[in-house]
Amino acid sequence: MELIIGFLHIAIAITLLTTSQAAEPSQIRLLRPRFGSGGRRVEGLDCLSWRLAVETNNLRSWKVVPQSCEDYVGNYMLGRQYRRDIEVVAEAAVEYAKSVQVAGDGKDLWVFDIDETSLSNLPYYARSDVQFGSQRRILNLNQAGYYNWEKLILKGENDHGSSVDYKSQRRTELVNEGYRIVGNIGDQWSDLIGTNVGNRTFKVPDPMYYIG
Ligand SMILES: *[C@@H]1O[C@H](CO)[C@@H](O)[C@H](O)[C@H]1NC(C)=O
């Protein structure tokens, strides 16, 4: 992502969603590495098919990973496939970003979701005392190499409503300020649907939780 920023000199907005869902113990548990089962078909549910349905937004509003797929998802997240899947998305985004003709007025903008997109919270899910404070995020962003962003938009405790609505409203504000959203990347479909989603969207895999 740094590459995109450096190459195009485009303005960047980072949207952040803070939800209690992200830190729920029920989701923390499933991320512990389990290398027992290996098999994909457990108790009649094909976990690869489940994950595909999740990624394509055919399955929505699910609360937790099906119990019979916990091992599968844990292995997926901690193994090579997740990283490969992300790489393909990132490469496609970079290729697209290179092709964009920016106006040079600082108004061409790329929206990055933070959790599980710009930053991986995987190391923290294994712990129960996770703090998802704003200060920690900024620190983590800096550690990951993000320093220059146009706006850092944080969803506060008083921001109610769905993620789709919240993010749509924030993007619409940006567009009303004269920004042009050329690209948008996130791990949740709610990052990528709604209004003013941008010229192109990129979905990062996330079979861990659903935010609608
Ligand atoms: C984005 O979409 C708008 C509206 O269709 C179009 O005018 C503009 O050229 C597009 N920008 C890029 C970078 O593709």
The ligand as a Tripos MOL2 file, in Angstrom:
@<TRIPOS>MOLECULE
LIG
   14    14     1     0     0
SMALL
NO_CHARGES

@<TRIPOS>ATOM
      1 C1        -13.9540    7.5460  -11.9910 C.3       1 LIG1
      2 O1        -15.2990    7.5270  -12.3970 O.3       1 LIG1
      3 C2        -15.7470    8.7630  -12.8960 C.3       1 LIG1
      4 C3        -17.2430    8.6400  -13.1210 C.3       1 LIG1
      5 O2        -17.5310    7.5310  -13.9250 O.3       1 LIG1
      6 C4        -14.9690    9.1040  -14.1380 C.3       1 LIG1
      7 O3        -15.3950   10.3500  -14.6510 O.3       1 LIG1
      8 C5        -13.4940    9.1760  -13.8070 C.3       1 LIG1
      9 O4        -12.7280    9.3690  -14.9590 O.3       1 LIG1
     10 C6        -13.0390    7.8900  -13.1300 C.3       1 LIG1
     11 N1        -11.6920    8.0600  -12.6460 N.am      1 LIG1
     12 C7        -10.7650    7.1500  -12.8350 C.2       1 LIG1
     13 C8         -9.4420    7.4560  -12.2340 C.3       1 LIG1
     14 O5        -10.9620    6.1260  -13.4540 O.2       1 LIG1
@<TRIPOS>BOND
     1     1     2 1
     2     1    10 1
     3     2     3 1
     4     3     4 1
     5     3     6 1
     6     4     5 1
     7     6     7 1
     8     6     8 1
     9     8     9 1
    10     8    10 1
    11    10    11 1
    12    11    12 1
    13    12    13 1
    14    12    14 2
@<TRIPOS>SUBSTRUCTURE
     1 LIG1         1 GROUP 0 **** ****
